[in-house]
Amino acid sequence: MSTPETLSPEIAPKLAVELGLKLDEYEKVVEILGRVPSVTELYMYSLMWSEHCSYKHSRKALRMFPTQGDHVLQGPGENAGVISVGDGWAVAFKMESHNHPSAIEPYQGAATGVGGIIRDIFTMGARPIASLDSLRFGTLDKPRQRYLFEGAVAGIGGYGNCLGVPTVGGEVYFEEAYEGNCLINAMAIGLMRAENLTRAVAAGVGNHVLLIGSTTGRDGIGGASTLASQEFDEKAEDKRPSVQVGDPFEEKLLIEACLELLDGKLLVALGDLGAAGLTSSASEMASRGGVGLDIDVTTVPQREDAMKPFEIMVSESQERMLAIVTPENLEAAQAVCDKWGLRSTVIGEVTDTGRFVVREGETVVADMPAATLAHDAPIYDPASERPAYLAEVQAFDPVASLEHPEGREALSATLLRLLASPNICSRRWIWEQYDHQVMLNTVALPGSDAAVLRIGDTGRGEMTTRGIAVSTDCNGRYCYLDPYAGAQIAFAEAARNVACSGGRPAAITDCLNFGNPEKPDVFWTFHESVRGLADACTAFGVPVISGNVSFYNESFGSPIYPTPTVGLVGLLDDIEDHCTLAFKAAGDVILMLGRTRPELGGSEYLKVVHGMVSGRPPKVDLVDERLLGELLVTSIRTGIVRSAHDCAEGGLAVALAECCVAGDVGARIDLGDGLPGVVALFSESQGRAIVTVDEDHVGAFKTLAAAHGTACTRIGTVGGDGLVIGDEADVSLDDVRAAYAPTLERLVHGEA
């Protein structure tokens, strides 16, 4: 092949390395092609064989995940996973990262992260009904972290609000470990009739390749390789051209047009253009279908002058979709696009060659086996070594080695400090910027343990009694101290949150955020986290149906905390049976489920009071966790339980305070003798939840708890205008609100 893009044998390997390929990977490309690759081919292989697209360092470890289950309609390998939720309805969901772009330009990075994950959802034939976000930043005492945080929150809200998709939940943590590399993980959920499930599989020789949506520009070129597969060692601003720019109004038109096209059976296949742009979408569709594609880049609508073929093929311009359409349906398909004011352009056709051919008019600029782009990237077995720091931090016993506050006054002040800490305080400042009720399907609002959504199409009046509960969770400190246990805690807390809302866990998506996998200690933490999460999923019988791996989250050689974020979806047969954390009425009895142990390792108390991240994280008993979840779901469905809330960061005292604030009522607690006050109040032991029941139902609930093998202790009564915990703490509701409510907004504005 001789074209203006022909490279000499001396120049080609140098360009390959500049684009992120290793020399041996370049040699494999030469072996596949039987010649020196062209410029366009090098760009295409460098993107598709990047870590972000190929999972070359993680693929073997991910095989540990269970992916099959009773509800699964589509597991990993497509744009999103899909589960059945009953009555012929199905939900598609997935979580992905947009970390590096957001560290460079937080508004657009976060906004296009939301746009990208929502395209993954409607590509499957589902109408997007909700999104959640899981965020990590450095501490807010630094101006740049406030800039990143404000920009990302605004980007999520700005895109989602314009799109008309509610943002219904999520989480945010502030830790020094994320200062150089923030994390923006976006999860989206869509609803469909199960029979409308669509897959991105090209088929039908002679069928048209139809590009729908926005024009193609130079924004986002190389994003998957220059951002998502590299560490940050230079100034972030230098990489600003690699950040995509989003247009939520165009995406809204895409949603409506694509769903109408799918509903009218006008498409053979549909895929979105995300990382690596046309290259990834087209090659993956072709390889899944075992066919070839022939594309002419001169037919691609361009928004910039003199774009080169490689720029067109790897541009990550947003709001674009790729469809396969039969010749007889082309006119009707384009008429639908015209109706919605969208461009639709035939840019190629399906062939029987199995090859991906790219032309610039009559000139062939790329010609390769399609499957080699999508599936032939090298798979590595990275070196693995337990980090040296673990021996020291795990040997430290925070309970025995430190002096702790004692007495009612000191412990009360400590409780208020924890309620005002950035990792615990109210997130209202965030979610008030989001439209969380558009579509009218949101049953439990942000601030609950989990978001609860109604299943049904309000627009068509096709409603059911069914619902889903959704939560995202991960505590990076726990994973730093023990990645295996930390990953299990991430799963267990997500499961508890969903169960406290009345949902039975059905499936998860994940976003696995780690540093450079080519460093043995980093890869060890990744492998242990995957192993821990896989074991937790297996113990619960909950499959992993989609997800994302984000490596190279480092800045100047320092990795983030290992952060395997879990997005869990649970099912409710009747949304009337959902539950919230708010204490409901004075006189209700407060019961604690599970047991408190002297576990302060990695706790919020240890960080806030002693400035330390050390010790072992709390132990996890997956059998106890599953029994607790079953008890919660069963008792909520019977109507015995009036409120439910899991114990997590900050321990029992913080959980009680959150229930009081949500219900605008106090509580009187008696924990009895036994554990030291600081342990009883602030231990973060797992497998615990607080429930309230009517006095007349205490006996029945305890019988149910015994049948589920779950410890159940009566600890107090709802009522009063403050939270009184025996001799340990006594705080007024006014003081609790003053500590809990305004902290985040003050910090964002630079106030101490």
N, C-alpha and C positions, 0 to 999 in steps of 0.2 A: 504494500500500500504506500504510494508516494503522494503526499499532499503538502500544502504549505505548512502543515503542522509536523512534518517529519522531523524527528530528533536524531542527532548523531549518537552513536554508542557511548561517546564520552560525556555528552551533556545530559542524556536521559537519566542516568542514575543519580546525578547531582540534583536534578529537579525532583526526582522521586523522594529523595531524603528531605528536601525543603518542604515537600507537601506532607510529610509525616510518615512515609513508608520506610521500613527498614531495608537495608540492602538485600537481605535474603528474600524479603517480600517482593522487592522489585524483580529479583531474579526469577521468582515464581511466576510473576506476570509475564516476563519474557518467555518462560517455558510454555505457559498457556497459549500465548499468541504465536509463538514460533518466530518472533521478530522483535525489534525495538518498538515499544509502544509510542503512540502519538501523544501530543500534549493533552488532547481531550481524554484519551484513554487513561493517562496517568492521573489526571484529576478525578476521573470516575472511580478508578480503583482505590486511590488514596482515601476518598470519602467512604466508599463502601467497605473498605478494609480497616477503617478507623475503629477504635474501641467503641465509639458511640453507636456505630451501625452494625458491627460484626460480633461484638461481645467475645472477642478472641481470647481475653484473659479470664472471662467469667463463665463461659458456656458450660464447661465441665462441671463446675460447682453447682450451677443452676439445675443440673439433672437430679439433684437431691430432692427437689421440690415435688410434692404430690400434685398432680394436675387433673386428676379425674374425680368426679363426685356425682351424687344423685342429681344435682341441679345443673350441672355443666352442659351447656350447649356448644360453647366454643372456648377452648383453652388457649394457652400461649401459642404464638405463631402468626396471629392476625393483628389487625390494628388495635383491637380491644378484646377482652374476654366477655363472654355472655353467659348468664345463668337464667334458668326458668324460675319465675316467682309465682306460678299458679294461674289458673283460669286462662291459659294461653298467652299470658304476658311474659315478657323477658326483659332483663336489664343488662345493658352493656356498661362496663366500667374499666377504667385504667388510670394509672398514675404515672407521670413522667416528670423529669427534672428540666429546669431551665436555669441552672445555677450560674454558669460562667457568663452567659449574656447579661444576667441580672446584676452581676458584680461589676459589669462595665457600664450598663445603662439600665438602671433598675426599673424605670417605668415601662419601657418597651420590652425589656427582657421578661418581666413578669407578665405583661399583657400578651405577648406572643406565646408565652408558655401556656396561658389559658386558652388562647385561640387554637394552638396546635393540638392540645389534648381533646378539645371539643370536636375538632375535625375527625380525630380517631373514633369518636363515638358515633357521629352521624354517618361516617363511612360504613359502619356495620348495619345501617338501616334503622338506627334508633334516633328518636328525637331527644336532644340533650335536655335534661330536666334539672340538673344541679351540678355544682362544682364545689370542691373543698380545696383548701390550701394548707400546706405544711411548710413552715418557714423557720429559718435559723439565721441569726445575725450575731455580730459581736455586741459588746455591752453598749448601752445607749448614752454613756457618758462621753462618747467620742462623736464629733460632728459628722464624720463620714458614715458611721453606722446609722445615725439618725437620718441622713440623706438616703441611704440605701433602703432603710426600713420604710420611710414615708413614701419613697418612689415606688417600691414594690407593692405596697398596699394600695396606692393610688392606681397603679397599672392593673392590678387584679380587679379592683372595683370598676375602673373606667371601662375595661373591655367587657367584663361580665354584665355590667349594668346596661351598656349600649346594646349588647347582644340579646338581652332579655332572658338570660339564664341565671337563676338565683345562686348566690354563693351562700351555702347553708352551714358551713362548719370548717374546722381545721384546727391548727395549733401553731404556736410560735414559742421559740426559746431564744434566750440571749446568753451566749457563752463566748469567752475569749477565743476559744478554738475556732470559731466561725468568722473571726474578724477579717481575715484576708480572703475568705471564700464563703460568701453567704449561700444558703440553700433555698431554692424556690421549687418546691414540689407541688405540682397541680394535679388534682384528681377530678375526673368528670364522670357523670353517670347519665345514661340515656335509657329511654323506655321504648319498647317496640312490641308488636305482636310477634310471637316466636317464629311464625312462618315467614316473616319478612327479613330474617337474618340474611345478610349479604356478605360475601367474601371477596377479597381483592385477588381474584384469580382470572387472568387473561385467558381467553379461549376464542376459537372460531377464526380459522385462517381467512383473511380478507376483511375481517371486521376493522372498524375505524378506531384509532386512538384519539380521543376527544379531550382537549384541555379546556377546563371550565374555570372561570373566575378572573382573578386579577392578572394584570400584565406582569412580565418578568423583568426584574431589574438586577442591579449588582448588589443590592442589600442582602446580607446573610451569606455571601459566597464563602464557602469553606467552613461554615459554622461547626459542622460535626467534627472537623479535624483540627481547626485552629483554635476552637474554644473548648468543645466538649472532650477532647482527647489530649489536652495539654495542661500542665501546671501553669500557674500565674507567677512569673518571675519578673515580668516587665511591668511598666505602668499600665493599668487597666485601660486607660484612655487610648492607648496605642492600638487596641483591638476593636475600637468602636465600630469601624466599618463592617465587622463580621456580625453585628447584631441586627436582627430583622426588625422591620417596622410593620406594625399591624393596623388593620382597618376593620373594626368590629362590624361596621354597617355592611361592608362587602361580605363578611362572613355570615351575617344574618340572612342575606339574600342566598348565599350558598346553601345554608341549611334548608331553607324552604324549597329551593329549586331541586336539590339532590333528593330530598325526601319525596317530592312530587315525581321525579324521574323514577325512583325506585318503586313507589306505589303504583306507577303506571306500567311497570315491567319493561321499561325502555332501555335498561342498561344490562349488559352482560356482567360487568364488574365495575367496582368503584374503589379508588384509593386516594388518600390525601398526599399532598406534597409537603413533607416535613424536612427532617434532616437529609441533606444531600439532594433535595429537590427532585427534579425529573428523573435523575439517575436512580435513586432508591425506589421511588414508586413504580417506575416502569420495569426495572429489572426484577423486583420482587413479584410483581404481577405476572411477568413472563415466566419466571422460574417456577412459581407455584403451579402454573398451567402447563408447563412443559412445552411452551411455544417460543417463537421469536418475535421481535418487534423491529420495525423499520421506521425511524423518525427523521424528519427534516427540520432542523433548527430554524431555518429561515421562515417557517410558517408560524413559529411561536410569537405571539404578540409581545413586543418589547417596549419598555418605558424609557430606555436609554439608548443612545446612539452607538453604533459600531460595536455591539456586543459580540464577543468571540464565542465560538461553539462551546468551549469548555465552560464559559461563564453562564451560558444559557442552561447547560446540562446540570450544573451543580448549584445554581442560585437557589437560595432558600427564601425567596420572596413569598410572602404569606397569602392566605386566602385563595389557594389554587387546588383544584381537584383533577384527577385523571380518571377518565371513564373509557370503557370498551363498549362500543355501540355497533350493532349490526347495520349494514347499509340500508335495510328497509326501515329501520327505526331512527335513522339519523335526522331526518327532517323534523320528526315529531319531538325528538330530544332537544334539538336546537331551538325549536319553537318554545319549549318550556323555559329554556335559558333566556331567550329573548323576553319572555313574559316577565321574568324577574330582573331584567336589566343587566344580565350577565353576558360576558363574552363567552363564546364556545367555538373552538377552532379545531378542525381536524389537523393533527400534526404528524400522523403516521398510520401504519396498519399492522395487523397481526400477521405473522408469517409462520411457515412450518419448519423453519431452519433451526430454531433453537438459539439463534444468534441475535444479539442486540446491535443493530446497525444504526449509526448516527450519520446523517448527511448534512452538508451545507450546500443546498441546491443539488447539483450533480456530483459534488465531491464527497467521497466517504471520508469522514474524519475519525470514526471509531467503528470497530467491528470486532466483537468478542462474543464468546458463549455467554448468554444471559445468566445462566446459573452460576458461573464463576464469580460474578460480581456479588450475588446475594449469598452464596453458600460456600465458596471455596477459599475464604480468608483463612489464614493459618490459625490453628487453635493451640494455645500455649498452656503449658503446665508451669506456672510461675513458681519460683522458689518461695518457700514458706518457713518462717521462723518466729517463734513466740517472742513478742516484744520484751525487752529487758526490763522495762519499767514496771511490768505487772507484778513481779516478785515483791517489789517494795510496797506498792500501793495495796496489794491484797494482804500483806502481812500486818498492815496497820489496823488496829481495833479502835474505832472512834469512841465507843462507849467507855472502854476502860482507860484510854490514853489521854483523855481531855477532861478539863474541868467544865462542868455544865451548869447553867443557871438553875437555881433552886428557889422554891417559894413562890407563892401566888403572884406577887408583884413582878418578879423577874420573868416568870414563865408567861404571864399575860403580855408583857412587853415584847417577849420573843414571838409570841403568836401574831401580834400586830406587825412586827417586822417581816415575818414570813408572808402575811397577807399583802404587804406592800412591795414584796420583791417582784422584779420584772417577770419571773417565770411562773408566778402564781396569780398576780393581780388580775383584775377584770380585763377582758379583751373587748369590752364594749366599744372603745374608741376605734377598733378595727372594724368590727362587723356592722357598726352603724353607717359605715361608708359603702356597704354592700346592699344591693336590693336582694333580700333573702326570702321575699314572699311572692315575687312575680311568678306567674303560672298557677298560683293558688293551690299548690300541692304540698307546701311546707307545713307540717303538723307540729313538730317541735323546733323551736327557733334556736339560733346560735346561743351558746351559753349553757345548753343542756349537755348531758354526757355524750349523746350522739344526736345527729340530725335524724329526724323521722319524716319520711315522705310518703304521700298517698300514691297508690298505684291506680292509674287510669288517665284517660284523656279528657281533661276538662273542656277543651275546645269542641269535642264531638259529643260530650255528654256520656262518654263510656267510662263510668266510674266503678270501682270495686271497693270492697272493705279492706283489701290487702294493703300492706305497706312495707317499706324497708327502713332499716335503721343503719346509719353509716358513721364510722368514726375513723380518724387517722391518728396514729400514735407512734411515738418513739422517744425515749429519753437517752440522748447521746452520752450522758455521763455514765449511765449504767453500762453501755456498750464499751466505753473507754476502759472501764474497770474490769469488765468480763464480757467480751463480745458474744459468747454463747448464751449466757444467762440474760444479757441485755436484750438480745433479739427476741428471746422467749418472753421477756417482760413486755416488749413492744406489742407482741401478739396478744398476750394475756390481758393487757390493759384495754386494747381495742375490743377484745371479746367481752370484757366486763362492762365497758361503756355501752356496747350494743345491747347486752343482756339487761343492764339497768334501765334501758329504754323500752324493753319488752321484746327485743329481737333475738332470734336464734341464729348464731353465726352460720353463714352459708358458703362464703368464698372470700378470698382476699386478692388484692393487687398489692404491689410493693414498689418502692423506689429506694434502691440500695446505694447510698451515698458514701464513698470512701476516697482515700487518697490514691497515690500512685501504686498500681498493682505490681509494678516491676520492682518495688521495694519489698523484700521478704517479710518484714514485720507488718506492713500494711496488708499484704495479701493474706497473711495468717488471720488477721482480724476479720477480713472479708469472708474467708472460708468458714471460720468459726461462727460468724453471724448467720451465714446461710444455713449451716448445719443446725444451729439452734432454732432458727425460724422453721426449717423443714421438719424438725422433730416436733415442734409445737403444733404445726398444721396437721401432722400425721396423728398426733395424740387426740386432737379435736375432730378429726375427720373432715377438715376444712381445706379445700384445694387452693393452690395459687393459679389463677387463670390469666393473669397478665402482669406486666411490670416493666421495670426499667433499671438498668445499672448505670450509675454515674461515677466514673473514676476520675482520677487526677484532680480531686478537690483539695488542692494544696496551694499555698502561697509561700514563696521563698523557702521551700523545703519543708514546711511544717504542715502536716495533714490535719484535716478536720477530725472531730470525734467520729468514730464509726457510727453511721446513722442509717440503719435499715428501717425506713419508715413503712408502716403497715397501714393500708386502707382496707377496712373490713366492712362487708355488707352482710346484714342479718335480715331475716324475714319475719314479718308479723302477719298472722292470718287475719287479724282485725285491728285496724289502727285505733279503735276505741280502747284497746288494751295497752296502749303505750303509756309510759310512765316518765316522770320528770324528777329532778333532784329537790325541788322546792318542798320544804315542810308545809303541810296543808292546813292543820288546825291545832289549836291549843288542846292539850290532853292526849294527843296521839302518843303512842309508846315508841321509843327509839330503840332499835335492836342493832347490834353489831354482828355481822356475819364474818366468820374467820377468826384468826388469832393474831394478836400483836406480839412480835418478837423483838429483842434488842438489836435492831438492824438500822444503823444510821449511815452506813457506807453509801456514798454517792448521793446523799439526801440533800434536799434544799436547806434544811436546818444546818447541816455541816458547812455548806457553801456560804450561807448568809451570816451565820454567827461566827464561824471559825475561819472562813475564807479558804476552805479546803475542798478538793475533789479527790477523795481517797477512800480506802477500805474496800470491802466487797459489797456488791449490790445485794439487795434482798434476794433470798432464795425463792425459787419458783417450784411449786408442786402442780404439775399439769393436771393430775387427777383431781386434786382439790379445786383447781380453777374451773375445770369442766363441770364438776358437781355444783359449784357455786352458781355458775351460769344457768344450769338447768333449773336450780331452785328459784333463781330470780325470774326466769321466763315463766315457769309454771305458776308461781305465786302471784305474779302480776296479772296473768291471764285469768286467774280465779277471782281477782278483784280484792284480795286480802291486802295487798301492799298499796299504800297511798303515796309513798315517795321512795325513791331509790337513788343512791349515789355511791360510786366506787371511791375507795381510799387510794390516793396516788401521791403526787408531789405534795410535801408538807405534812402528810400523815393524817391521823384521825382528827386532830384539832382543826386543821384547815378544812377538811371535808365537812365537818359539822358547821363551821362558820359559813361555808359556801351555801349549805342548805338553809341556814338562817337568813342570809342575805336574799336568796332567791325567793323565799317564802315570806320575807318581811316579818319574821317572828323569831323569838329567842328559844332557848332550850336550857334545861337543867340536866346535867350529866353527873353520874357517879360511876367512876371506873373501878372503884374498889382498891384494895391494897395489892401490892405485888411488884409491878414494874416501877422503876424510877420515873418521876414526872416527865422528864424530857423524852424518855423512850415512849411512855404511854401516849404522849401528845404528838410527837413528831417522827416516830419510827415510820418508815415507808414499807413495812411488811406487805407482801402481795396477798392476793386471794381474800381481800376484805371488801365489804360494802356496808353501807348504813341504809336501813330501811325503816319506815314508820308504818305502824298498823294501829287500828282501833283497839282499845283495851279488850274488847270482847273477842278479838281474833288472835290474841297473843298465844293462847294455848294451841290453836289450830296451826299457827305458823311454826311454832317450835316443833310440833309433830312432823310437819312437812320438812323442816330443816333436818331433823334427825333421820328421816327417810332418805335424804340426800347426803347424809354423812357430813354435814356442814355445821361447825360450831356456831351456836346462836346465843348471844348474851344480851340480856336487857340492860341498857346503860343509861336510860333517862326518859324524859318527857318533853314534848314540845310545849313552849309557852314562855311568857315573860318578854322583857325588852332587852335582854342581853344573853350572852352565852356564858353559863356558869358551869365549870368543870371541876366539881369537888373542891378540894383545897389547892388544885393546880392552877386554875385560871378563872378570871372573872372580867369579861370585857362587855361593854355596852354595844348594842347594835349600831349606835351612832359612831362609836370608835371603830367598829369593824368596817362600816361603810367608808369612813374617812380614810382608812388604810387601804382598802381593797379597790374602791371605785376609780379614783382620779389619778393613780400612779402613772399609768402608761402615757396618758396625755401629757402629764407634767414632764416626764422624761423625754418625750418626743420634742417638746418645746425647749429642752435644755435646762429645765428647772430641776434643782436637786431634790 
